[in-house]
Every structure is written in structure tokens, then in C-alpha cells.
Amino acid sequence: MDQIYLSKNRSGMAAGTYVIIKPIKISGRQKIEKPYFYNITALGPIKLEIINKIFTIVENSLEKIENLIITGSFLEKGFSFNDIDIIIISEKEEKTTEIAKEIERELAVKAHIILLTHKELMAGLETDPLYSLMLDRCVAKKRLIYKHKRKIDYKLLDLHLLKSKTLIENFDLIDGHQKYDLTRNMVAIYLFIQNKKISYDLVNKEIIIMLNVESQSIKRNIMDKNEFLSNYKAFYNKTFSIILKNIKNGAK
């Protein structure tokens, strides 16, 4: 009673809400579990409630999972997201289609579920920069403890980079969030081959340096088209040249 701490990431209690504080008794079998927040300062009560319900739905549907992770644009401020990215870590082959349907029925939001084994997750973290981004900012059911060494497979990165070329070819056909995703993919690959740390903050800083535009301007689709495409093509060609050079020199 002398010291009461209320986390900023709390479900159902907005700032200024009146509450009653009273002692509770917890039996030996009962345990209060709180999710783990990574690089998230605060989430609104509605989003926290959605996360808790997703955890409940998944755990009631699957017998045993290693971890459950929420990531992606859902964790950004506001409600400008198309779906919720959910990573399920399990050693069993699970059917996730029905889980996604139940989440949509219960919460009226679409769920994009990625099912991975521990081995597949580690392989992704070692070779694919987007895996590092996914776990840089996320909410996890259990603590994340993943140690890995970076393995640069240039042929694989060449395939990943090819996806970002679609922005150049389809600039007028895709929205701001799609443009940002493709830009982020390219910049993350560049940082990866430079052996630099990969995080949302560092990627967004690199976007400003290399493309002379802020990430929010890309998402809102309000950047100067000609300037952006000119900078984007130059940066794409620079990244592609590094990858191609290493492939020709015999690197993977």
C-alpha cells in the first residue's frame, strides 16, 4: 500500500480513471502473467485488450506453443493498420486458418499469422533483416531470449531486395504504407550487409539520410515523387551493386 505502481501499458484504464485499490489473495496455483513489451513506450487500453484476447484465443486453440508474438504496424500510434501480425512459435504443425477466422469474428480485425518453429525463427534472424525488425518492436507472451550470429547469404538477399524494386515499377499503384514497407525492406537489407544493428529507429534515420524524406511522409504518401524516385533508384542500385559484387566474388 505504501508504493503502488500502475504500468503505462495497462488494459482498460485510461489516464484519470478512478479505481478502487484492495488486497487480493492469490493461490499457489494462480499466477498473474503480463506480456513483455519491447521498444514500446505505451499502448492504448483498446489495443491492450485486443492483444490479451488474441493471446486467449490462440492459447485456447493450441495445446502447446513456445511463444506468441504480436508485431507490425498494429503497435504504432493510432489505428491505421490493415491487420495484426501474429507470430506463433511452435514445434508442431498447427492449423492457423481457423484461429485467424476466430480472431476476426471476435475482434473484427484481420489476423496475419506466421507459424514458425524455433529453428526456423533462428534461421530467419541469422539471414533475413526483416526478422530482426519484427522482433525489434513487439509484444511477446514470454520473454524473448534469442542469441544468433549474422549469416550474410547474398543470393538470398538478392531475392529479398527484388521485392523492393516493385516500388519503382508501380509507384502510382500502391499506397503510402506499401511504399514504406518496400523502402524499409531495402534499407534494412543495406544495414544488414553493412553489419550494422537493425531497428525501426535506425532504419527510419537511414531513410532520412539516404532518401531525404521522413518515414511518416512516405506512409502518408505526401513526398515529392520525382525527388523520392530519383533517390530511391540510386539507393536501390547502390545496394544491388554491393550484393551483385559479392555474388560474383563467390560469396553466398
C-alpha positions as CSV (number, residue, x, y, z in Angstrom):
1,M,0.0,0.0,0.0
2,D,3.0,2.3,0.6
3,Q,4.1,2.0,-3.0
4,I,1.5,1.4,-5.8
5,Y,2.8,1.1,-9.4
6,L,0.4,1.2,-12.4
7,S,2.1,0.3,-15.6
8,K,1.6,2.7,-18.6
9,N,0.8,-0.4,-20.6
10,R,-2.4,-1.3,-18.8
11,S,-5.7,-2.7,-20.2
12,G,-9.0,-1.0,-19.5
13,M,-7.7,2.0,-17.5
14,A,-7.2,5.3,-19.3
15,A,-5.4,8.3,-17.6
16,G,-7.7,9.9,-15.0
17,T,-9.8,6.8,-14.4
18,Y,-11.0,6.3,-10.8
19,V,-10.1,3.0,-9.3
20,I,-10.5,1.0,-6.1
21,I,-7.4,-0.5,-4.6
22,K,-7.9,-3.5,-2.4
23,P,-5.7,-6.5,-1.4
24,I,-6.2,-9.8,-3.3
25,K,-5.3,-13.3,-2.4
26,I,-3.6,-15.5,-5.0
27,S,-3.4,-19.2,-4.5
28,G,-0.2,-21.1,-5.2
29,R,-1.6,-22.4,-8.5
30,Q,-2.7,-19.0,-9.7
31,K,-0.2,-16.7,-11.5
32,I,-0.7,-13.3,-13.0
33,E,1.1,-13.2,-16.3
34,K,2.0,-9.9,-18.0
35,P,3.2,-9.8,-21.6
36,Y,6.7,-8.5,-22.4
37,F,6.9,-5.2,-24.3
38,Y,9.9,-4.5,-26.5
39,N,10.6,-0.9,-27.6
40,I,7.0,0.2,-26.9
41,T,6.5,3.1,-24.6
42,A,2.8,2.9,-24.3
43,L,-0.3,1.3,-25.9
44,G,-3.9,2.4,-25.6
45,P,-6.3,0.3,-23.5
46,I,-8.2,-0.8,-26.6
47,K,-5.1,-2.3,-28.2
48,L,-4.1,-3.9,-24.9
49,E,-7.5,-5.5,-24.7
50,I,-7.2,-6.8,-28.3
51,I,-3.7,-8.3,-27.5
52,N,-5.0,-10.1,-24.4
53,K,-8.0,-11.5,-26.3
54,I,-5.7,-12.7,-29.1
55,F,-3.5,-14.5,-26.5
56,T,-6.5,-16.1,-25.0
57,I,-7.9,-17.2,-28.4
58,V,-4.6,-18.7,-29.5
59,E,-3.9,-20.5,-26.2
60,N,-7.4,-22.0,-26.1
61,S,-7.0,-23.2,-29.7
62,L,-3.5,-24.7,-29.4
63,E,-2.3,-27.2,-26.9
64,K,1.4,-26.2,-26.6
65,I,3.2,-23.2,-28.0
66,E,6.7,-21.9,-27.3
67,N,5.9,-18.3,-27.6
68,L,3.3,-15.9,-29.1
69,I,4.4,-12.5,-30.5
70,I,2.4,-9.5,-31.8
71,T,4.3,-7.2,-34.1
72,G,3.9,-4.9,-37.1
73,S,2.0,-1.7,-37.7
74,F,-0.7,-2.5,-35.1
75,L,1.8,-1.4,-32.4
76,E,2.2,2.1,-33.9
77,K,0.2,5.0,-32.7
78,G,-3.3,5.3,-33.9
79,F,-5.4,2.8,-35.8
80,S,-4.0,3.0,-39.3
81,F,-3.3,-0.7,-39.7
82,N,-4.7,-3.3,-42.1
83,D,-4.2,-6.4,-40.0
84,I,-2.5,-7.7,-36.9
85,D,0.8,-9.6,-37.4
86,I,1.0,-12.6,-35.1
87,I,4.0,-15.0,-34.8
88,I,3.3,-18.3,-33.3
89,I,6.4,-20.3,-32.2
90,S,5.6,-24.0,-32.1
91,E,7.3,-27.2,-32.8
92,K,4.0,-28.7,-34.0
93,E,2.3,-28.2,-37.4
94,E,-0.7,-26.2,-36.4
95,K,-3.7,-25.1,-38.5
96,T,-3.9,-21.4,-38.2
97,T,-6.7,-20.6,-40.7
98,E,-9.4,-21.3,-38.1
99,I,-7.6,-19.2,-35.5
100,A,-7.4,-16.3,-37.9
101,K,-11.1,-16.6,-38.6
102,E,-12.0,-16.7,-34.9
103,I,-9.9,-13.6,-34.2
104,E,-11.7,-11.8,-37.0
105,R,-15.1,-13.0,-35.7
106,E,-14.4,-12.0,-32.1
107,L,-12.4,-8.8,-32.6
108,A,-13.5,-7.6,-36.1
109,V,-9.8,-7.3,-37.2
110,K,-7.9,-9.4,-39.7
111,A,-5.0,-11.5,-38.4
112,H,-1.9,-12.4,-40.4
113,I,-0.4,-15.4,-38.7
114,I,3.1,-16.7,-39.2
115,L,3.8,-20.1,-37.8
116,L,7.5,-20.9,-37.1
117,T,9.5,-23.5,-35.3
118,H,12.3,-22.3,-33.1
119,K,14.8,-23.5,-35.7
120,E,13.0,-21.5,-38.5
121,L,12.9,-18.4,-36.3
122,M,16.7,-18.6,-35.6
123,A,17.4,-19.2,-39.3
124,G,15.4,-16.1,-40.2
125,L,17.2,-13.9,-37.6
126,E,20.5,-15.1,-38.9
127,T,19.8,-14.4,-42.6
128,D,16.8,-12.1,-43.1
129,P,17.0,-8.5,-41.7
130,L,13.2,-8.2,-41.6
131,Y,13.1,-10.9,-38.8
132,S,15.2,-8.6,-36.7
133,L,12.8,-5.7,-37.4
134,M,9.8,-7.9,-36.4
135,L,11.3,-8.6,-33.0
136,D,12.7,-5.1,-32.5
137,R,9.3,-3.8,-31.6
138,C,6.8,-6.3,-30.4
139,V,4.7,-7.7,-27.6
140,A,5.5,-11.2,-26.5
141,K,3.7,-13.7,-24.3
142,K,7.1,-14.9,-22.9
143,R,10.4,-13.3,-22.6
144,L,12.5,-13.2,-25.8
145,I,15.9,-14.7,-25.4
146,Y,17.4,-15.4,-28.9
147,K,21.1,-15.3,-29.4
148,H,22.3,-15.6,-33.0
149,K,25.1,-14.8,-35.4
150,R,24.5,-13.0,-38.6
151,K,25.0,-15.0,-41.8
152,I,25.0,-13.0,-44.9
153,D,23.7,-15.0,-47.8
154,Y,23.9,-12.6,-50.8
155,K,21.9,-14.7,-53.1
156,L,19.1,-14.8,-50.6
157,L,19.4,-11.0,-50.0
158,D,19.2,-10.5,-53.8
159,L,15.8,-12.2,-53.8
160,H,14.6,-10.1,-50.8
161,L,15.8,-6.9,-52.5
162,L,14.0,-7.7,-55.7
163,K,10.7,-7.2,-53.8
164,S,11.6,-3.5,-53.3
165,K,12.0,-3.0,-57.0
166,T,8.3,-3.1,-57.4
167,L,8.0,0.4,-55.8
168,I,9.9,1.8,-58.8
169,E,7.7,0.0,-61.3
170,N,4.4,0.5,-59.5
171,F,4.8,3.9,-57.7
172,D,1.3,5.2,-58.7
173,L,-0.5,1.9,-58.0
174,I,0.5,1.4,-54.3
175,D,-0.4,3.3,-51.2
176,G,1.9,5.1,-48.7
177,H,2.1,2.2,-46.3
178,Q,3.1,-0.2,-49.1
179,K,5.7,2.3,-50.2
180,Y,7.1,2.5,-46.7
181,D,7.2,-1.3,-46.4
182,L,9.2,-1.7,-49.6
183,T,11.5,1.2,-48.6
184,R,12.1,-0.3,-45.2
185,N,12.9,-3.7,-46.7
186,M,15.6,-2.1,-48.9
187,V,17.1,0.0,-46.2
188,A,17.1,-3.0,-43.7
189,I,19.0,-5.1,-46.3
190,Y,21.6,-2.3,-46.7
191,L,22.2,-2.1,-43.0
192,F,22.3,-5.9,-42.8
193,I,25.2,-6.2,-45.3
194,Q,27.0,-3.3,-43.7
195,N,26.9,-5.4,-40.5
196,K,25.0,-2.6,-38.6
197,K,22.3,-3.0,-36.0
198,I,18.8,-3.2,-37.3
199,S,15.9,-1.5,-35.6
200,Y,12.9,0.7,-36.6
201,D,14.7,3.8,-35.3
202,L,17.9,3.1,-37.2
203,V,16.0,2.2,-40.4
204,N,14.0,5.4,-40.2
205,K,17.1,7.5,-39.6
206,E,18.8,5.9,-42.6
207,I,15.7,6.7,-44.8
208,I,16.2,10.4,-43.9
209,I,19.9,10.3,-44.7
210,M,19.7,8.3,-47.9
211,L,16.3,9.4,-49.3
212,N,15.9,12.9,-47.8
213,V,12.4,12.1,-46.6
214,E,10.8,11.1,-43.3
215,S,9.1,7.7,-42.9
216,Q,5.8,9.4,-41.9
217,S,5.8,11.3,-45.2
218,I,6.2,8.1,-47.1
219,K,3.4,6.4,-45.1
220,R,1.1,9.4,-45.8
221,N,2.2,9.4,-49.5
222,I,3.0,13.2,-49.5
223,M,6.6,13.1,-50.6
224,D,7.8,14.7,-53.8
225,K,7.5,11.9,-56.4
226,N,10.4,12.9,-58.7
227,E,12.9,13.5,-55.9
228,F,11.9,10.4,-54.0
229,L,12.1,8.1,-57.0
230,S,15.5,9.6,-58.0
231,N,16.9,9.0,-54.5
232,Y,15.2,5.6,-54.2
233,K,16.6,4.3,-57.5
234,A,20.1,5.5,-56.6
235,F,20.0,3.8,-53.2
236,Y,18.5,0.6,-54.7
237,N,21.2,0.4,-57.4
238,K,23.9,1.0,-54.7
239,T,22.6,-1.8,-52.6
240,F,22.1,-4.1,-55.6
241,S,25.7,-3.4,-56.7
242,I,27.1,-4.5,-53.4
243,I,25.1,-7.7,-53.4
244,L,26.0,-8.5,-57.0
245,K,29.7,-7.8,-56.4
246,N,29.7,-10.3,-53.6
247,I,27.8,-12.9,-55.6
248,K,30.4,-12.6,-58.4
249,N,33.2,-12.9,-56.0
250,G,31.9,-16.2,-54.8
251,A,30.1,-15.2,-51.6
252,K,26.8,-17.0,-50.9
